[in-house]
Amino acid sequence: MRVTGSYVISTTLGESVRAFVPHALPPATPVLDASSYAELNRTAELSLARLQGVAGLVPSIDWLLYSAIRQEALLTSQIEGTQATLIDLFDKEAGLTVSNTDDVEEVTNYLRAFRWTQDTLRDPKGLPMSVRLMRQAHRLLMDGARGAGRQPGELRKSQNWIGGTRPGNAVFVPAPPEHVSALLADLESFIHQVDTQDTLPPLVRIGLVHAQFETIHPFLDGNGRIGRLLIAALMEQWGLLSQPLVYVSAYLKQHQSEYYQRLSAVRTDGDWEGWVAFFLEGVARAADTAERGIVALASLINTDRRRLLQAPKITPASLRLFELLPLMPIFSIDQVCERLNTTFPTATAAVKTLEALGIVVEQTGQKKNRHFSYQAYVQLLSS
């Protein structure tokens, strides 16, 4: 059996526990068995390539990114227990009051952290994938009421544990805090290791990075979300997707129990092969799901556009508004005025045209402060 780390005694809350210190990547003694992942990796890479191709069906890549990034933000947060829904997120962006403010704030924080990470990695003068970048992403993720006491952007200075009510009955105890900095430095070195790039496929390396990050658990909170953010960021950086169109968190949430079991088996049984196989299967499934979603989205938008173009009262403003709907599926007249840079009467007329065709639906039942929804689009993304 492969040994993937060692145990050291750590004392926390008056209890002595065995904390796990992982060996540096890549897996060794034995090395990762290529025959266990070769076919799964090929399937996952083909699924990502098809997804990239199908994205061309939709006139604007921004439409796809708007929904895909929000789906990932929502699902990765839900894995950690956040109860916010996609409609909550759309309502918040439309300026509506939402009841679960803290949950929605956690999701929007993930969006900010993800966008910042993506922009930084794309900027020739920005930070590379590094511990410093992870810490800044964590600072953005934990911004706000819930994260204020969780040391945003700081590596933990105390012993943490996963599962259980106290350290002594925990499911897993990560490395003591004095080991964290060196472990992350090793992980950063692996990410940039040239010889590994020649021997291990990019998706396999991403799977290894994610599992190792979760095992180190370097922050007091938010480790799962930052670890899953790394998946999307590295997919783009290592040329698997030009845009973050796939949301792997959907698969991980659907198979949450196995997700945690596979990570645990790496530590207890040295089963890197089992984890990598699970991860590659998840990437392929997530890419296939995203591909079907794009086809459905393209079909819906094309059908509704044809209806609008055939309408007798179509105006340039109503057509421009329609093109904006996938980027603001819930909206007010004032927001239409701002986005179209037009007058209130012109914006109102444009909305009425879409409302008469059943493309948008008024939500409030009021005469003032009305909000409208691209209902079919919202339902499609929420299904």
Secondary structure, 3 states (H helix, E strand, C coil): CCCCEEEEEEEECCEEEEEEEECCCCCCCCCCCHHHCHHHHHHHHHHHHHHHHHHHHCCCHHHHHHHHHHHHHHHHHHHCCCCCCHHHHHHHHCCCCCCCHHHHHHHHHHHHHHHHHHHHHHCCCCCCCCHHHHHHHHHHHCCCCCCCCCCCCCCCCCCCCECCCCHHHCCECCCCHHHHHHHHHHHHHHHCCHHHHHHCCHHHHHHHHHHHHHHHCCCCCCHHHHHHHHHHHHHHHCCCCCCCCCCCHHHHHHCHHHHHHHHHHHHHHCCHHHHHHHHHHHHHHHHHHHHHHHHHHHHHHHHHHHHHHCCCCCCHHHHHHHHHHHHCCEEEHHHHHHHHCCCHHHHHHHHHHHHHCCCCEECCCCCCCCEEECHHHHHHHHC
